[in-house]
Amino acid sequence: MTDILIIGAGPAGISAALYAARANKTVEVLCHGDAEVEKAVKIDNYYGFPGGITGTELYRNGIAQAKALGVTVTEAEALGAEISMDMTYLVKASDGVHEARSLIIASGSKKLRPNVKGVDTYEGKGISYCAVCDGFFYRKKRVAVVGNGPYAVSEAGVLRDIADSVTILTNGQPAPETDLPTDTRKIAAFTGELRANAVVFDDGDECAVDGIFIALGEAGGADFAKKLGAVIDGDKLVVDENMATNLPGLYACGNVTGGLLQVCKAVHEGAVAGLAAVKYVKSLG
């Protein structure tokens, strides 16, 4: 078990890792795919780079710096998180389960909505973004999961133990590796009266459902927070001045907390979260 586990290797996550590692704590960072900072062609408003720096360079430099301090950087997709009875944080990832005494969410805000008619209309009315949170309401009913990656398969796996039937809808994308029923047709709309109760495909065919779960791309900060029971405001995690959530040992920093979406803000919050996590781990004895 590691002392501090961090989801996300952008400026916020790596800043937290640097401060935690320098405090002589074991630190692991989970990262997967492209970080948001890598999309920046040039960053010329960050301290110390008079000629500017690309987002990719800054991202890679940060990871190299963390590794030099002994931080374990693991390339794996985080799929979900929970807390055990002894307050150990368990993060399910594409390579297995990672355990830690403290967890820092620095994964950015990745909630994706499909470009399908009816999504906004039925959110909270038959359309959900969290299988652990809302699966209970669909016991012995028909549900569909929209997505085609490991995160969608993971959400469908949660629902298969609750619902009567689960179908993965890839919305025109390739089918994932799963033994669950999968439909790769393009989705035209979600329809219903008071609640979404049908998926209409581009070919005009309809699939009757009782609930629809959106699981596009990878899990974001709000997805982890919902599963853990942390307080959120929209898609943002609610934190105090120490970047602490309402759960002991759980912290968040960077774009997941909203506000100014800049590297300087992410680095600052990461430092605060890292130090707060260190203090928490020390309190455990």
C-alpha positions in Angstrom: 0.0 0.0 0.0 1.3 3.5 -0.9 1.0 6.5 1.4 -0.5 8.9 -1.2 -2.1 7.9 -4.5 -2.7 10.6 -7.1 -5.0 10.4 -10.1 -3.7 12.6 -12.8 -0.1 13.6 -13.9 -0.8 17.2 -15.0 0.6 20.2 -13.2 -1.7 19.8 -10.2 -1.0 16.1 -9.7 2.7 16.3 -10.2 3.0 19.3 -7.9 1.2 17.3 -5.2 3.5 14.4 -5.9 6.7 16.5 -5.6 5.7 18.0 -2.2 4.6 14.6 -0.8 7.7 12.8 -2.0 10.0 15.5 -0.5 8.2 14.8 2.8 9.5 11.2 2.6 6.1 9.7 1.8 5.6 6.9 -0.7 3.7 8.3 -3.7 2.2 6.8 -6.8 0.7 8.7 -9.7 -1.8 7.1 -12.1 -2.0 8.6 -15.6 -3.5 7.6 -18.9 -3.8 9.3 -22.3 -3.2 12.9 -23.1 -3.2 15.4 -20.2 -5.1 18.7 -20.6 -1.9 20.7 -20.4 -0.5 18.9 -23.5 -3.1 20.6 -25.6 -1.3 24.0 -25.1 0.8 24.7 -28.2 2.8 27.3 -26.2 2.6 28.6 -22.6 4.2 32.0 -22.2 2.5 33.3 -19.1 4.1 30.9 -16.6 6.9 31.9 -14.3 10.5 31.0 -15.3 10.1 30.5 -19.0 10.9 33.8 -20.8 10.7 32.1 -24.2 7.6 30.1 -23.4 7.3 26.3 -23.3 5.0 23.8 -24.9 2.4 22.0 -22.9 3.9 18.7 -23.9 7.4 19.8 -22.7 6.0 21.0 -19.4 4.1 17.8 -18.9 7.1 15.5 -19.6 9.4 17.6 -17.5 7.1 17.4 -14.6 6.9 13.6 -14.8 10.7 13.3 -15.1 11.1 15.5 -12.1 8.7 13.4 -10.0 10.4 10.1 -11.0 13.8 11.6 -10.0 12.4 12.0 -6.5 11.2 8.4 -6.4 7.6 8.9 -7.3 6.1 5.8 -9.0 4.3 6.9 -12.2 2.0 4.2 -13.5 0.4 4.3 -16.9 -3.1 3.0 -16.2 -6.6 4.2 -16.6 -8.4 4.9 -13.3 -11.9 3.5 -13.6 -13.4 4.0 -10.1 -12.7 4.5 -6.4 -14.1 3.4 -3.1 -13.2 3.4 0.6 -12.8 0.2 2.6 -14.0 -0.2 6.2 -10.6 0.7 7.6 -10.6 4.0 5.5 -8.1 2.7 2.9 -8.7 4.2 -0.5 -9.1 1.6 -3.3 -8.8 2.8 -6.9 -9.8 0.3 -9.6 -7.6 0.8 -12.7 -7.1 -0.9 -16.0 -4.1 -2.8 -14.4 -5.7 -3.8 -11.1 -6.6 -2.2 -7.8 -4.3 0.4 -6.2 -4.5 1.0 -2.4 -3.5 4.1 -0.5 -3.9 5.8 2.9 -4.7 9.1 1.2 -6.1 9.9 -2.3 -5.6 13.1 -4.3 -7.9 13.6 -7.4 -6.2 15.7 -10.0 -7.7 14.2 -13.1 -9.3 17.2 -14.6 -12.9 17.6 -15.5 -13.6 15.0 -18.2 -17.4 14.6 -18.1 -18.4 14.1 -21.8 -21.9 14.2 -23.2 -22.7 12.5 -26.5 -23.9 14.8 -29.3 -27.3 13.1 -29.2 -30.7 14.8 -29.2 -32.4 14.5 -25.8 -29.3 14.4 -23.6 -29.9 17.7 -21.9 -33.6 17.1 -21.6 -33.4 13.8 -19.8 -30.3 14.2 -17.5 -31.6 13.1 -14.1 -34.7 11.8 -15.8 -33.6 8.5 -17.0 -30.0 9.5 -18.0 -27.3 9.1 -15.4 -23.5 9.4 -15.3 -22.8 7.1 -12.3 -23.6 3.4 -12.1 -22.6 3.1 -8.4 -24.8 6.1 -7.5 -27.9 5.4 -9.5 -27.8 1.7 -10.4 -30.0 0.9 -7.4 -32.9 2.6 -9.0 -32.8 0.2 -12.0 -33.0 -3.1 -10.2 -34.4 -5.8 -12.5 -34.9 -3.2 -15.3 -33.4 -2.7 -18.7 -30.5 -0.3 -19.0 -28.0 0.8 -21.7 -24.5 2.2 -21.2 -23.3 4.6 -23.9 -19.5 4.3 -24.5 -16.9 1.9 -25.9 -13.9 2.1 -23.7 -12.7 0.4 -20.4 -14.7 2.9 -18.4 -18.0 2.0 -20.2 -17.3 -1.7 -19.7 -16.5 -1.1 -16.0 -19.8 0.8 -15.5 -21.7 -1.9 -17.3 -20.1 -4.5 -15.1 -21.5 -2.7 -12.0 -25.0 -2.6 -13.6 -25.0 -6.3 -14.7 -25.3 -7.3 -11.0 -28.3 -5.0 -10.5 -30.3 -4.6 -13.7 -32.3 -7.3 -15.6 -30.4 -6.5 -18.8 -27.4 -4.3 -19.8 -26.5 -3.3 -23.3 -23.5 -1.3 -24.3 -24.2 1.3 -27.1 -21.0 2.4 -28.8 -22.7 5.2 -30.9 -20.9 4.2 -34.1 -17.6 3.4 -32.5 -15.9 -0.1 -32.4 -17.2 -2.6 -29.9 -15.1 -3.1 -26.8 -14.0 -6.4 -25.5 -16.8 -7.6 -23.3 -19.3 -10.5 -23.0 -22.2 -8.1 -22.6 -24.6 -7.4 -25.5 -23.2 -4.6 -27.7 -24.8 -2.4 -30.4 -22.5 -0.3 -32.6 -25.1 1.6 -34.4 -25.1 5.4 -34.4 -27.6 7.0 -32.0 -30.0 9.6 -33.3 -31.9 10.5 -30.1 -33.0 9.6 -26.6 -36.8 9.9 -26.3 -39.6 9.5 -23.8 -42.4 11.5 -22.1 -41.5 12.3 -18.5 -38.3 10.2 -18.6 -36.1 8.7 -21.2 -37.4 5.3 -22.1 -36.1 4.6 -25.6 -33.0 5.0 -27.8 -33.6 5.8 -31.4 -30.9 4.8 -33.9 -30.0 6.5 -37.2 -31.7 3.6 -39.1 -35.0 4.5 -37.4 -35.0 1.4 -35.1 -35.8 1.9 -31.4 -34.5 0.2 -28.3 -36.8 0.3 -25.2 -34.9 1.0 -22.0 -35.7 2.1 -18.4 -32.4 3.9 -17.9 -29.4 5.2 -19.8 -25.9 5.6 -18.4 -23.3 7.8 -20.1 -19.7 6.5 -19.8 -17.8 8.2 -22.6 -14.0 8.5 -22.6 -12.4 8.2 -19.2 -13.7 8.8 -15.7 -13.3 12.4 -14.5 -12.9 14.0 -11.0 -16.7 14.2 -10.5 -17.1 10.5 -11.4 -14.6 9.5 -8.7 -16.2 11.9 -6.2 -19.7 10.5 -6.7 -18.6 7.0 -6.2 -16.8 7.9 -2.9 -19.6 10.1 -1.6 -17.6 13.4 -1.8 -19.5 16.6 -2.2 -19.6 18.1 -5.7 -21.0 21.3 -7.2 -22.0 20.5 -10.7 -18.9 18.8 -12.2 -16.5 20.4 -9.6 -15.3 18.9 -6.3 -16.0 21.0 -3.3 -12.8 21.6 -1.2 -11.7 23.8 1.7 -8.5 26.0 1.9 -6.4 22.8 2.3 -7.9 21.3 -0.9 -9.6 18.8 1.4 -13.0 17.3 0.5 -15.6 16.3 3.1 -14.0 12.8 3.3 -10.9 12.3 5.6 -7.8 11.8 3.5 -9.4 12.7 0.2 -8.1 15.8 -1.6 -8.7 17.5 -5.0 -6.7 20.0 -7.0 -6.4 21.6 -10.4 -9.3 21.8 -12.9 -11.5 19.4 -10.9 -12.0 22.3 -8.4 -13.0 24.8 -11.1 -12.0 28.5 -11.0 -9.0 29.8 -13.0 -8.0 27.1 -15.4 -4.3 28.0 -15.5 -1.0 26.1 -14.8 -0.1 28.5 -11.9 -3.4 27.8 -10.1 -3.0 24.0 -10.6 0.6 24.0 -9.3 -0.4 26.0 -6.2 -3.4 23.8 -5.4 -1.3 20.7 -6.0 1.3 21.9 -3.5 -1.4 22.6 -0.9 -3.1 19.2 -1.5 0.2 17.3 -1.3 1.2 18.9 2.0 -2.2 18.4 3.5 -2.2 14.7 2.4 1.2 14.3 4.1 -0.1 15.8 7.3 -3.1 13.5 7.2 -0.9 10.4 6.7 1.3 11.4 9.5 -1.8 11.7 11.8 -2.6 8.0 11.1 0.6 7.0 12.9 
